[in-house]
Amino acid sequence: MSKSNKKVSRNIVIFIVLSAFLAILSGCAGKDKPIDSDITKPLEPKTIKAISITENDASFNVNIEGNRLLTYTSVKKPVPLSVVLYFP
């Protein structure tokens, strides 16, 4: 290889290495802090607001109201005959 070809090859290698280094550094650059309007406030915790009971000839109804949609798990127990509600 001639001297000029070695210089060109060396310059290309240096260019590739520097380009890769700059790409890595730009990927690690810090981002701007979020503006207060971009931050969402957390929802208030789920709370039970009211429990009401109604009884008909054929059924017994319990209505549980919350400030948001409540998730629950129900377990039917045979003895004594009952239903247990678990609210996470």
Beta strands, then each sheet from edge to edge (+ up, - down):
strand 1: 48-55
strand 2: 60-66
strand 3: 73-77
strand 4: 82-86
sheet 1: 1+ 2-
sheet 2: 3+ 4-
end
